[in-house]
Amino acid sequence: MSLTDTTRRRRRRTTTLGLALFALLLSASAATHAATWDAAAVLEHAEALHTEIGAVLALVPDAPAQETAMQQRTRNAAVVLMKRAHELSDEYVRRLRSGWDRDESQPFFEQVREEVREARRSAGDAVPTEQVAPHLEQIDRLLEQLSSVYRDD
């Protein structure tokens, strides 16, 4: 047996061992990821998100006008987007209630999240009222909690 044969065997063994370890880590990661899906908890957060978005929209008619026309226009644009987010969150909750799993419901969640983010971005310099601000903070917390469920590790 030559030195190169021994070296080749060691490399082959190391490569095989490395691949086996990699496969083991992938399966452990998948098992951990699958364990993070708790349909009841996700539904609870989704329903709370839908409620909070609805609460923000319910406060809109009572909100005073913004100081400038530009702020008013940006707030109005944000309200339109938040209404869309409310509709999407309703659909998301319905899908979860019907038993949709993580993979099936993820696109609906992502649509809700993006619509809320877009509403917040479009609001720009519009000033939220004291009554709206806590709801927006809760929406952010719920989106973060739900994002952690859908995050690819």
Secondary structure, 3 states (H helix, E strand, C coil): CCHHHHHHHHHHHHHHHHHHHHHHHHHHHHHHHHHCCCHHHHHHHHHHHHHHHHHHHHHCCCCCCCCCHHHHHHHHHHHHHHHHHHHHHHHHHHHHHCCCCHHHHHHHHHHHHHHHHHHHHHHCCCCCCCCHHHHHHHHHHHHHHHHHHHCCC
